[in-house]
């Protein structure tokens, strides 16, 4: 059985992952007061909705992978 030891910096990268993911979800939100439509054809919070969503999800994925790779030590019992 393996145990995990969390190193300093884990919490920061976890927070970044959550912020990037929430930001990606917010870019898809509707905003009826927007002046222009986004690339998907509706008035949303971001005028570059699919592009900004994919970029933020990519950042979330990268920080998640970095967190697991550099901030979690796997130790054998």
C-alpha positions as a Python dict, from the first residue, in 0.01 Angstrom:
ca = {
    (1, 'X'): (0, 0, 0),
    (2, 'X'): (126, 347, -87),
    (3, 'X'): (83, 661, 116),
    (4, 'X'): (101, 1013, -22),
    (5, 'X'): (292, 1296, 138),
    (6, 'X'): (181, 1643, 35),
    (7, 'X'): (452, 1906, -6),
    (8, 'X'): (429, 2285, 28),
    (9, 'X'): (287, 2439, -287),
    (10, 'X'): (16, 2177, -327),
    (11, 'X'): (-255, 2409, -195),
    (12, 'X'): (-155, 2690, -432),
    (13, 'X'): (-165, 2467, -738),
    (14, 'X'): (-498, 2321, -624),
    (15, 'X'): (-636, 2674, -587),
    (16, 'X'): (-512, 2765, -936),
    (17, 'X'): (-678, 2455, -1081),
    (18, 'X'): (-1010, 2547, -919),
    (19, 'X'): (-986, 2912, -1031),
    (20, 'X'): (-905, 2816, -1391),
    (21, 'X'): (-1190, 2564, -1400),
    (22, 'X'): (-1443, 2812, -1257),
    (23, 'X'): (-1321, 3075, -1501),
    (24, 'X'): (-1375, 2836, -1790),
    (25, 'X'): (-1730, 2770, -1675),
    (26, 'X'): (-1800, 3142, -1633),
    (27, 'X'): (-1690, 3219, -1989),
    (28, 'X'): (-1977, 3005, -2113),
    (29, 'X'): (-2235, 3198, -1910),
    (30, 'X'): (-2508, 3410, -2068),
    (31, 'X'): (-2509, 3788, -2040),
    (32, 'X'): (-2815, 3951, -2200),
    (33, 'X'): (-2660, 4298, -2153),
    (34, 'X'): (-2357, 4217, -2370),
    (35, 'X'): (-2315, 4436, -2675),
    (36, 'X'): (-2190, 4168, -2912),
    (37, 'X'): (-2242, 3797, -2959),
    (38, 'X'): (-1959, 3553, -2901),
    (39, 'X'): (-1820, 3301, -3147),
    (40, 'X'): (-2089, 3049, -3050),
    (41, 'X'): (-2362, 3293, -3153),
    (42, 'X'): (-2513, 3406, -2821),
    (43, 'X'): (-2456, 3703, -2592),
    (44, 'X'): (-2226, 3573, -2325),
    (45, 'X'): (-1981, 3686, -2060),
    (46, 'X'): (-1688, 3636, -2295),
    (47, 'X'): (-1688, 3740, -2659),
    (48, 'X'): (-1429, 3469, -2730),
    (49, 'X'): (-1622, 3197, -2549),
    (50, 'X'): (-1495, 2874, -2704),
    (51, 'X'): (-1135, 2994, -2728),
    (52, 'X'): (-1113, 3136, -2376),
    (53, 'X'): (-1290, 2830, -2234),
    (54, 'X'): (-1044, 2592, -2397),
    (55, 'X'): (-745, 2802, -2287),
    (56, 'X'): (-864, 2808, -1926),
    (57, 'X'): (-938, 2435, -1927),
    (58, 'X'): (-588, 2377, -2069),
    (59, 'X'): (-438, 2584, -1787),
    (60, 'X'): (-643, 2386, -1537),
    (61, 'X'): (-518, 2058, -1684),
    (62, 'X'): (-155, 2174, -1676),
    (63, 'X'): (-170, 2291, -1314),
    (64, 'X'): (-340, 1965, -1216),
    (65, 'X'): (-65, 1759, -1379),
    (66, 'X'): (209, 1978, -1228),
    (67, 'X'): (51, 1942, -883),
    (68, 'X'): (48, 1563, -904),
    (69, 'X'): (397, 1543, -1051),
    (70, 'X'): (586, 1787, -830),
    (71, 'X'): (389, 1826, -507),
    (72, 'X'): (285, 1471, -417),
    (73, 'X'): (546, 1219, -307),
    (74, 'X'): (445, 858, -322),
    (75, 'X'): (609, 656, -49),
    (76, 'X'): (590, 281, 2),
    (77, 'X'): (484, 161, 345),
}
